[in-house]
Amino acid sequence: MHFFCFFLVLLATIYGIQAVDYSVTNTALSTPGGVRFRDQIGAQYTIHILDSATQFIWNVFHQNNHENRKNVETVKLFVDDVDGIAYTYQSIHEIHLSARWINNIQVMEEFIGVLYHETTHVWQWFGNNEAPTGLTEGIADYVRLKANYIPDHWVKAGEGDKWVHGYDVTARFLDYCDGLRNGFVADLNKKMRNGYSDQYFVELLGKMPDQLFTDYKAKYGNIA
């Protein structure tokens, strides 16, 4: 038994495994959405998705060992009786889902996609809170895009009015940038560990983001 435990510790050391604990708390059991979460989704399935999302995010960000990642030991998820869809307190690693939204979702992929987005907020860097919100939200949706959990109402490639619009518009733009330099989003996130500047785009791709967005729009026929 002692040898087995030592072997597990050795494996963790060799492969840089970072154990993450997940917890799920349903505070909305008196609501239809809270009951639906309990009966049709469940805490264990949600924890499975959170863990799968975490592993996927580490891969997208090229964070193969814990030195490259945030030191996060616990991720807590709450189902609350609130409006909206979801939000994350990234500083304390808490994800909050709206029970009202859960009561209205049509397909499970929508639930999974939102979890991938919110879990990205737990792990991504925010440029010491200097990065534009549109960019950080776009990176979270970029992860959702690469995981193939996007809804039908998303904009198509080339649509949108500015690169820092956020969410699906910025996610599509970042996907274009990643096509110019494989691993661009991972490299950009790495640079955002301690600060943020538009010059990061120049350092990685040779152009400012506004010019890159102009090129992106031109590629797709300047779709409005």
Backbone as CSV, one residue per row, in Angstrom:
resi,resn,N_x,N_y,N_z,CA_x,CA_y,CA_z,C_x,C_y,C_z
1,MET,0.829,-1.202,0.000,0.000,0.000,0.000,0.867,1.258,0.000
2,HIS,1.911,1.243,0.827,2.809,2.392,0.898,3.516,2.587,-0.440
3,PHE,3.906,1.459,-1.067,4.577,1.556,-2.367,3.634,2.141,-3.414
4,PHE,2.364,1.730,-3.375,1.384,2.219,-4.348,1.195,3.728,-4.209
5,CYS,1.089,4.203,-2.964,0.935,5.640,-2.729,2.168,6.399,-3.215
6,PHE,3.360,5.818,-2.932,4.589,6.449,-3.393,4.624,6.519,-4.914
7,PHE,4.137,5.453,-5.565,4.111,5.402,-7.023,3.205,6.496,-7.592
8,LEU,2.054,6.725,-6.964,1.142,7.771,-7.427,1.773,9.148,-7.283
9,VAL,2.454,9.380,-6.161,3.140,10.652,-5.947,4.233,10.840,-6.988
10,LEU,4.956,9.752,-7.295,6.017,9.817,-8.287,5.467,10.172,-9.660
11,LEU,4.343,9.551,-10.024,3.715,9.862,-11.309,3.288,11.321,-11.376
12,ALA,2.726,11.801,-10.286,2.291,13.199,-10.246,3.474,14.140,-10.434
13,THR,4.603,13.787,-9.854,5.800,14.599,-9.977,6.327,14.587,-11.401
14,ILE,6.366,13.400,-12.008,6.910,13.254,-13.361,6.069,14.008,-14.371
15,TYR,4.768,13.867,-14.294,3.889,14.431,-15.303,3.303,15.800,-14.927
16,GLY,3.660,16.330,-13.789,3.222,17.664,-13.421,1.731,17.749,-13.159
17,ILE,1.138,16.696,-12.641,-0.302,16.678,-12.427,-0.675,17.650,-11.314
18,GLN,-1.715,18.424,-11.556,-2.233,19.324,-10.541,-3.625,18.859,-10.181
19,ALA,-3.780,18.352,-8.978,-5.088,17.865,-8.550,-5.991,19.055,-8.272
20,VAL,-7.191,19.001,-8.823,-8.179,20.054,-8.605,-9.427,19.432,-8.011
21,ASP,-9.906,19.995,-6.918,-11.153,19.534,-6.305,-12.304,20.401,-6.811
22,TYR,-13.426,19.756,-7.104,-14.608,20.472,-7.581,-15.760,20.236,-6.609
23,SER,-16.536,21.283,-6.393,-17.733,21.133,-5.574,-18.900,21.811,-6.276
24,VAL,-20.095,21.267,-6.084,-21.308,21.814,-6.680,-22.336,22.017,-5.577
25,THR,-22.886,23.223,-5.501,-23.902,23.540,-4.510,-25.137,24.101,-5.216
26,ASN,-26.250,23.463,-4.999,-27.508,23.906,-5.602,-28.300,24.682,-4.560
27,THR,-28.322,26.007,-4.703,-29.030,26.849,-3.739,-30.450,27.181,-4.201
28,ALA,-30.870,26.570,-5.317,-32.155,26.942,-5.933,-33.128,25.771,-5.997
29,LEU,-33.078,24.900,-5.017,-33.929,23.709,-5.041,-35.417,24.034,-4.924
30,SER,-35.745,25.236,-4.513,-37.154,25.620,-4.423,-37.686,26.164,-5.750
31,THR,-36.837,26.151,-6.795,-37.231,26.683,-8.100,-37.261,25.559,-9.131
32,PRO,-38.018,25.736,-10.240,-38.045,24.711,-11.293,-36.661,24.436,-11.875
33,GLY,-35.846,25.491,-12.039,-34.511,25.294,-12.578,-33.606,24.514,-11.650
34,GLY,-33.729,24.791,-10.350,-32.931,24.053,-9.379,-33.309,22.590,-9.339
35,VAL,-34.601,22.312,-9.443,-35.076,20.924,-9.458,-34.629,20.238,-10.744
36,ARG,-34.701,20.953,-11.850,-34.267,20.363,-13.119,-32.779,20.029,-13.073
37,PHE,-31.978,20.930,-12.497,-30.551,20.654,-12.375,-30.326,19.388,-11.559
38,ARG,-31.023,19.275,-10.440,-30.852,18.110,-9.568,-31.255,16.818,-10.275
39,ASP,-32.394,16.833,-10.976,-32.964,15.604,-11.515,-32.444,15.230,-12.897
40,GLN,-32.081,16.228,-13.712,-31.725,15.935,-15.097,-30.238,16.128,-15.414
41,ILE,-29.533,16.862,-14.559,-28.107,17.096,-14.814,-27.273,16.485,-13.696
42,GLY,-27.393,17.025,-12.517,-26.742,16.442,-11.350,-25.344,16.956,-11.090
43,ALA,-24.958,16.865,-9.835,-23.650,17.365,-9.407,-22.507,16.548,-9.989
44,GLN,-22.645,15.226,-10.022,-21.547,14.386,-10.485,-21.261,14.608,-11.957
45,TYR,-22.299,14.729,-12.756,-22.093,14.992,-14.176,-21.454,16.366,-14.378
46,THR,-21.889,17.334,-13.596,-21.321,18.671,-13.694,-19.845,18.668,-13.337
47,ILE,-19.470,17.936,-12.307,-18.062,17.830,-11.922,-17.259,17.178,-13.045
48,HIS,-17.841,16.174,-13.682,-17.168,15.537,-14.824,-16.904,16.548,-15.928
49,ILE,-17.875,17.404,-16.231,-17.698,18.416,-17.270,-16.660,19.444,-16.849
50,LEU,-16.693,19.873,-15.602,-15.702,20.828,-15.109,-14.286,20.277,-15.253
51,ASP,-14.103,19.026,-14.916,-12.784,18.411,-15.029,-12.369,18.269,-16.490
52,SER,-13.300,17.843,-17.341,-12.994,17.715,-18.776,-12.640,19.074,-19.365
53,ALA,-13.380,20.108,-18.968,-13.100,21.453,-19.450,-11.716,21.914,-19.004
54,THR,-11.380,21.668,-17.754,-10.070,22.051,-17.230,-8.953,21.411,-18.035
55,GLN,-9.051,20.110,-18.285,-8.023,19.411,-19.057,-7.922,19.989,-20.468
56,PHE,-9.053,20.300,-21.053,-9.074,20.846,-22.409,-8.434,22.229,-22.433
57,ILE,-8.756,23.057,-21.455,-8.202,24.410,-21.372,-6.689,24.363,-21.207
58,TRP,-6.195,23.498,-20.345,-4.748,23.360,-20.181,-4.095,23.017,-21.518
59,ASN,-4.747,22.170,-22.291,-4.197,21.777,-23.589,-4.201,22.955,-24.564
60,VAL,-5.310,23.698,-24.617,-5.402,24.859,-25.512,-4.356,25.910,-25.149
61,PHE,-4.140,26.122,-23.867,-3.188,27.127,-23.397,-1.745,26.609,-23.337
62,HIS,-1.543,25.358,-23.728,-0.209,24.736,-23.695,0.385,24.782,-22.290
63,GLN,-0.457,24.550,-21.314,-0.018,24.562,-19.923,0.165,23.119,-19.451
64,ASN,1.310,22.549,-19.844,1.536,21.128,-19.597,2.029,20.823,-18.196
65,ASN,2.382,21.822,-17.434,2.784,21.577,-16.049,2.264,22.702,-15.174
66,HIS,2.211,22.442,-13.872,1.543,23.374,-12.967,2.277,24.699,-12.827
67,GLU,3.574,24.750,-13.188,4.286,26.025,-13.115,3.725,27.043,-14.105
68,ASN,3.128,26.560,-15.188,2.587,27.450,-16.216,1.144,27.857,-15.949
69,ARG,0.540,27.303,-14.912,-0.880,27.516,-14.663,-1.086,28.284,-13.364
70,LYS,-2.303,28.762,-13.196,-2.687,29.337,-11.918,-2.667,28.252,-10.845
71,ASN,-2.375,28.666,-9.631,-2.371,27.720,-8.519,-3.794,27.616,-7.965
72,VAL,-4.596,26.814,-8.620,-5.994,26.635,-8.244,-6.181,25.220,-7.711
73,GLU,-6.594,25.110,-6.476,-6.804,23.799,-5.878,-8.268,23.400,-5.848
74,THR,-9.157,24.376,-5.781,-10.593,24.093,-5.676,-11.381,25.011,-6.597
75,VAL,-12.311,24.433,-7.339,-13.249,25.196,-8.151,-14.650,24.901,-7.618
76,LYS,-15.362,25.958,-7.229,-16.701,25.790,-6.669,-17.742,26.281,-7.664
77,LEU,-18.787,25.499,-7.853,-19.883,25.890,-8.735,-21.167,25.972,-7.920
78,PHE,-21.932,27.042,-8.166,-23.199,27.254,-7.483,-24.310,27.417,-8.511
79,VAL,-25.446,26.793,-8.245,-26.661,27.017,-9.022,-27.539,27.929,-8.190
80,ASP,-27.807,29.138,-8.686,-28.520,30.155,-7.915,-29.786,30.607,-8.642
81,ASP,-30.737,31.086,-7.887,-31.977,31.629,-8.452,-31.746,33.087,-8.818
82,VAL,-31.097,33.300,-9.967,-30.763,34.647,-10.423,-31.058,34.749,-11.915
83,ASP,-31.106,35.980,-12.414,-31.280,36.204,-13.845,-29.953,35.984,-14.569
84,GLY,-30.021,36.079,-15.904,-28.809,35.917,-16.696,-28.514,34.464,-16.993
85,ILE,-27.251,34.186,-17.288,-26.823,32.821,-17.625,-25.802,32.324,-16.610
86,ALA,-24.662,33.007,-16.535,-23.594,32.554,-15.640,-22.572,33.675,-15.452
87,TYR,-21.806,33.580,-14.388,-20.684,34.486,-14.176,-19.672,33.782,-13.290
88,THR,-18.442,34.282,-13.330,-17.357,33.651,-12.574,-16.603,34.698,-11.769
89,TYR,-16.393,34.413,-10.483,-15.470,35.196,-9.672,-14.102,34.550,-9.842
90,GLN,-13.338,35.047,-10.831,-12.082,34.359,-11.155,-11.066,34.428,-10.024
91,SER,-11.145,35.465,-9.185,-10.165,35.600,-8.114,-10.341,34.550,-7.020
92,ILE,-11.575,34.050,-6.853,-11.826,33.028,-5.827,-12.309,31.717,-6.441
93,HIS,-12.262,31.646,-7.783,-12.514,30.403,-8.510,-13.924,29.863,-8.269
94,GLU,-14.906,30.759,-8.333,-16.304,30.385,-8.156,-17.086,30.636,-9.442
95,ILE,-17.818,29.626,-9.872,-18.698,29.727,-11.031,-20.137,29.709,-10.530
96,HIS,-20.948,30.646,-11.017,-22.352,30.707,-10.627,-23.225,30.566,-11.873
97,LEU,-24.148,29.620,-11.846,-25.085,29.392,-12.940,-26.482,29.817,-12.525
98,SER,-27.230,30.353,-13.483,-28.611,30.762,-13.227,-29.551,29.567,-13.346
99,ALA,-30.281,29.290,-12.281,-31.278,28.215,-12.320,-32.388,28.548,-13.314
100,ARG,-32.667,29.824,-13.489,-33.710,30.231,-14.436,-33.283,29.899,-15.868
101,TRP,-32.013,30.115,-16.159,-31.485,29.736,-17.473,-31.492,28.219,-17.641
102,ILE,-31.077,27.499,-16.621,-31.061,26.039,-16.689,-32.448,25.492,-16.995
103,ASN,-33.455,26.129,-16.444,-34.818,25.662,-16.667,-35.256,25.832,-18.123
104,ASN,-34.562,26.691,-18.862,-34.975,26.993,-20.231,-34.049,26.446,-21.313
105,ILE,-32.910,25.868,-20.951,-31.993,25.386,-21.989,-32.629,24.220,-22.739
106,GLN,-32.332,24.176,-24.042,-32.957,23.198,-24.921,-32.096,21.953,-25.130
107,VAL,-30.775,22.127,-25.189,-29.878,21.001,-25.458,-28.734,21.015,-24.457
108,MET,-28.230,19.837,-24.118,-27.168,19.735,-23.127,-25.874,20.393,-23.594
109,GLU,-25.649,20.445,-24.925,-24.447,21.092,-25.443,-24.366,22.557,-25.023
110,GLU,-25.527,23.192,-24.867,-25.544,24.579,-24.420,-25.015,24.684,-22.991
111,PHE,-25.428,23.779,-22.131,-24.947,23.742,-20.752,-23.443,23.493,-20.716
112,ILE,-22.991,22.531,-21.510,-21.568,22.190,-21.539,-20.750,23.371,-22.053
113,GLY,-21.236,24.026,-23.120,-20.506,25.151,-23.685,-20.325,26.282,-22.698
114,VAL,-21.365,26.588,-21.938,-21.265,27.637,-20.929,-20.265,27.242,-19.843
115,LEU,-20.249,25.986,-19.458,-19.272,25.549,-18.450,-17.844,25.679,-18.975
116,TYR,-17.622,25.348,-20.245,-16.281,25.508,-20.821,-15.874,26.985,-20.800
117,HIS,-16.805,27.863,-21.150,-16.528,29.298,-21.140,-16.175,29.767,-19.725
118,GLU,-17.019,29.430,-18.766,-16.801,29.916,-17.396,-15.564,29.297,-16.765
119,THR,-15.282,28.040,-17.066,-14.080,27.403,-16.519,-12.824,28.043,-17.090
120,THR,-12.901,28.517,-18.327,-11.761,29.240,-18.898,-11.443,30.474,-18.069
121,HIS,-12.463,31.156,-17.565,-12.225,32.334,-16.728,-11.463,31.965,-15.454
122,VAL,-11.613,30.756,-14.988,-10.867,30.322,-13.805,-9.378,30.244,-14.119
123,TRP,-9.034,29.761,-15.336,-7.648,29.423,-15.640,-6.904,30.467,-16.461
124,GLN,-7.602,31.323,-17.200,-6.898,32.257,-18.065,-6.266,33.380,-17.257
125,TRP,-5.286,34.062,-17.875,-4.683,35.242,-17.271,-5.431,36.479,-17.734
126,PHE,-5.533,37.468,-16.876,-6.294,38.672,-17.166,-5.415,39.917,-17.319
127,GLY,-4.127,39.690,-17.558,-3.245,40.845,-17.760,-3.183,41.767,-16.573
128,ASN,-3.186,41.187,-15.380,-3.191,41.996,-14.153,-4.374,42.966,-14.164
129,ASN,-5.507,42.457,-14.710,-6.759,43.216,-14.838,-6.632,44.427,-15.764
130,GLU,-5.646,44.406,-16.659,-5.468,45.478,-17.635,-6.000,45.082,-19.015
131,ALA,-6.253,43.801,-19.246,-6.701,43.339,-20.561,-8.145,43.767,-20.809
132,PRO,-8.499,44.121,-22.053,-9.891,44.480,-22.351,-10.838,43.327,-22.044
133,THR,-11.985,43.651,-21.475,-12.972,42.616,-21.171,-13.387,41.867,-22.429
134,GLY,-13.484,42.603,-23.543,-13.845,41.951,-24.795,-12.858,40.873,-25.192
135,LEU,-11.578,41.088,-24.893,-10.569,40.091,-25.218,-10.674,38.881,-24.305
136,THR,-10.801,39.104,-22.999,-10.858,37.965,-22.080,-12.125,37.142,-22.309
137,GLU,-13.240,37.809,-22.613,-14.458,37.074,-22.935,-14.311,36.346,-24.273
138,GLY,-13.596,36.974,-25.200,-13.363,36.326,-26.481,-12.491,35.090,-26.358
139,ILE,-11.483,35.146,-25.487,-10.638,33.972,-25.266,-11.463,32.832,-24.681
140,ALA,-12.358,33.158,-23.740,-13.209,32.125,-23.146,-14.112,31.497,-24.199
141,ASP,-14.648,32.320,-25.111,-15.479,31.762,-26.178,-14.633,31.059,-27.235
142,TYR,-13.372,31.469,-27.399,-12.466,30.751,-28.303,-12.285,29.309,-27.841
143,VAL,-12.112,29.129,-26.535,-11.997,27.771,-25.993,-13.268,26.981,-26.283
144,ARG,-14.401,27.626,-26.095,-15.690,26.972,-26.394,-15.780,26.604,-27.874
145,LEU,-15.292,27.485,-28.735,-15.273,27.214,-30.171,-14.410,26.002,-30.497
146,LYS,-13.221,25.953,-29.933,-12.305,24.831,-30.218,-12.840,23.527,-29.662
147,ALA,-13.650,23.608,-28.599,-14.258,22.399,-28.031,-15.499,21.975,-28.806
148,ASN,-15.932,22.826,-29.750,-17.091,22.538,-30.605,-18.389,22.483,-29.812
149,TYR,-18.525,23.404,-28.856,-19.777,23.534,-28.100,-20.331,24.946,-28.287
150,ILE,-20.622,25.291,-29.536,-21.121,26.634,-29.820,-22.562,26.555,-30.296
151,PRO,-23.385,27.538,-29.934,-24.793,27.539,-30.340,-24.975,28.059,-31.764
152,ASP,-26.127,27.818,-32.328,-26.413,28.216,-33.704,-26.452,29.728,-33.895
153,HIS,-26.743,30.473,-32.828,-26.906,31.916,-32.972,-25.589,32.678,-33.011
154,TRP,-24.477,31.997,-32.882,-23.183,32.681,-32.964,-23.004,33.337,-34.327
155,VAL,-22.226,34.429,-34.368,-21.868,35.047,-35.646,-21.001,34.076,-36.443
156,LYS,-21.012,34.261,-37.748,-20.153,33.477,-38.620,-18.789,34.148,-38.738
157,ALA,-17.824,33.409,-39.253,-16.489,33.977,-39.448,-16.571,35.200,-40.348
158,GLY,-15.918,36.283,-39.934,-15.909,37.515,-40.701,-16.928,38.534,-40.243
159,GLU,-17.889,38.133,-39.445,-18.908,39.060,-38.967,-18.409,39.814,-37.735
160,GLY,-18.997,40.974,-37.502,-18.631,41.780,-36.346,-18.043,43.116,-36.749
161,ASP,-18.024,44.057,-35.817,-17.603,45.417,-36.138,-16.255,45.808,-35.556
162,LYS,-15.773,45.112,-34.540,-14.459,45.424,-33.973,-13.898,44.189,-33.283
163,TRP,-12.586,44.091,-33.255,-11.938,42.890,-32.756,-12.186,42.673,-31.273
164,VAL,-12.369,43.769,-30.537,-12.525,43.676,-29.089,-13.996,43.688,-28.692
165,HIS,-14.881,43.361,-29.637,-16.313,43.290,-29.354,-16.599,42.296,-28.237
166,GLY,-15.847,41.203,-28.212,-16.021,40.184,-27.180,-16.777,38.966,-27.670
167,TYR,-16.806,37.950,-26.826,-17.593,36.735,-27.037,-17.347,36.135,-28.417
168,ASP,-18.433,35.825,-29.172,-18.275,35.079,-30.417,-17.520,35.861,-31.479
169,VAL,-17.722,37.192,-31.551,-17.009,37.997,-32.553,-15.502,37.892,-32.335
170,THR,-15.068,38.114,-31.113,-13.632,38.059,-30.808,-13.105,36.634,-30.887
171,ALA,-13.923,35.659,-30.520,-13.500,34.253,-30.626,-13.188,33.889,-32.071
172,ARG,-14.044,34.296,-32.992,-13.814,34.015,-34.411,-12.541,34.718,-34.896
173,PHE,-12.330,35.960,-34.456,-11.125,36.694,-34.826,-9.875,36.007,-34.280
174,LEU,-9.929,35.568,-33.031,-8.780,34.875,-32.441,-8.494,33.567,-33.156
175,ASP,-9.537,32.905,-33.635,-9.346,31.684,-34.401,-8.599,31.982,-35.703
176,TYR,-8.928,33.113,-36.319,-8.196,33.568,-37.511,-6.728,33.807,-37.162
177,CYS,-6.484,34.513,-36.059,-5.111,34.795,-35.631,-4.340,33.516,-35.353
178,ASP,-5.009,32.547,-34.749,-4.349,31.273,-34.456,-4.007,30.538,-35.744
179,GLY,-4.774,30.789,-36.787,-4.453,30.205,-38.083,-3.212,30.814,-38.704
180,LEU,-2.924,32.072,-38.350,-1.708,32.726,-38.823,-0.478,32.239,-38.070
181,ARG,-0.666,31.901,-36.812,0.435,31.413,-35.974,-0.139,30.354,-35.047
182,ASN,0.192,29.121,-35.304,-0.323,28.035,-34.480,0.108,28.213,-33.031
183,GLY,-0.858,28.227,-32.134,-0.560,28.450,-30.732,-0.599,29.907,-30.329
184,PHE,-1.128,30.761,-31.214,-1.175,32.204,-30.915,-1.932,32.490,-29.621
185,VAL,-3.114,31.905,-29.459,-3.921,32.202,-28.270,-3.195,31.752,-27.009
186,ALA,-2.540,30.616,-27.076,-1.767,30.144,-25.918,-0.638,31.118,-25.601
187,ASP,0.051,31.587,-26.645,1.159,32.533,-26.433,0.645,33.874,-25.912
188,LEU,-0.504,34.333,-26.438,-1.076,35.587,-25.967,-1.485,35.478,-24.503
189,ASN,-2.120,34.379,-24.152,-2.516,34.176,-22.750,-1.293,34.159,-21.839
190,LYS,-0.222,33.533,-22.289,1.005,33.485,-21.493,1.553,34.883,-21.256
191,LYS,1.530,35.735,-22.299,2.020,37.098,-22.157,1.158,37.908,-21.191
192,MET,-0.127,37.524,-21.075,-1.061,38.265,-20.231,-0.966,37.869,-18.758
193,ARG,0.028,37.121,-18.403,0.162,36.686,-17.013,0.382,37.865,-16.070
194,ASN,1.136,38.869,-16.515,1.486,39.975,-15.615,1.053,41.338,-16.117
195,GLY,0.453,41.420,-17.301,0.040,42.713,-17.830,-0.580,42.542,-19.204
196,TYR,-0.886,43.662,-19.824,-1.455,43.586,-21.171,-1.056,44.811,-21.986
197,SER,-0.827,44.569,-23.293,-0.603,45.627,-24.261,-1.018,45.113,-25.634
198,ASP,-1.597,45.999,-26.472,-1.891,45.626,-27.852,-0.624,45.245,-28.603
199,GLN,0.526,45.681,-28.088,1.802,45.339,-28.717,2.067,43.835,-28.706
200,TYR,1.384,43.118,-27.824,1.553,41.659,-27.815,1.187,41.069,-29.170
201,PHE,0.180,41.646,-29.834,-0.201,41.182,-31.165,0.936,41.438,-32.157
202,VAL,1.589,42.592,-32.019,2.715,42.915,-32.900,3.856,41.933,-32.671
203,GLU,4.134,41.658,-31.414,5.230,40.749,-31.093,4.978,39.345,-31.626
204,LEU,3.719,38.940,-31.655,3.388,37.579,-32.074,3.052,37.474,-33.553
205,LEU,2.417,38.524,-34.116,1.937,38.442,-35.496,2.417,39.585,-36.386
206,GLY,3.124,40.548,-35.822,3.705,41.605,-36.641,2.782,42.772,-36.942
207,LYS,1.563,42.758,-36.425,0.607,43.837,-36.685,-0.199,44.126,-35.434
208,MET,-0.726,45.356,-35.372,-1.642,45.719,-34.294,-2.979,45.006,-34.515
209,PRO,-3.736,44.808,-33.446,-4.991,44.057,-33.591,-5.992,44.708,-34.540
210,ASP,-6.040,46.034,-34.588,-6.961,46.693,-35.511,-6.631,46.347,-36.964
211,GLN,-5.338,46.329,-37.297,-4.944,45.968,-38.669,-5.229,44.495,-38.946
212,LEU,-4.994,43.662,-37.977,-5.296,42.234,-38.133,-6.787,42.022,-38.339
213,PHE,-7.602,42.810,-37.642,-9.048,42.673,-37.797,-9.472,43.140,-39.198
214,THR,-8.819,44.182,-39.707,-9.100,44.628,-41.077,-8.763,43.522,-42.075
215,ASP,-7.625,42.871,-41.878,-7.233,41.751,-42.742,-8.234,40.605,-42.633
216,TYR,-8.644,40.355,-41.426,-9.638,39.279,-41.164,-10.933,39.571,-41.878
217,LYS,-11.406,40.800,-41.775,-12.656,41.172,-42.446,-12.512,41.055,-43.967
218,ALA,-11.363,41.464,-44.475,-11.131,41.383,-45.917,-11.136,39.946,-46.403
219,LYS,-10.615,39.052,-45.615,-10.599,37.645,-46.003,-12.003,37.109,-46.214
220,TYR,-12.942,37.585,-45.415,-14.312,37.083,-45.493,-15.256,38.070,-46.197
221,GLY,-14.677,38.999,-46.973,-15.505,39.898,-47.758,-16.110,41.044,-46.978
222,ASN,-15.428,41.430,-45.876,-15.887,42.567,-45.062,-17.367,42.430,-44.661
223,ILE,-17.732,41.265,-44.187,-19.113,41.013,-43.758,-19.461,41.950,-42.613
224,ALA,-20.616,42.596,-42.709,-21.052,43.537,-41.664,-21.436,42.786,-40.406
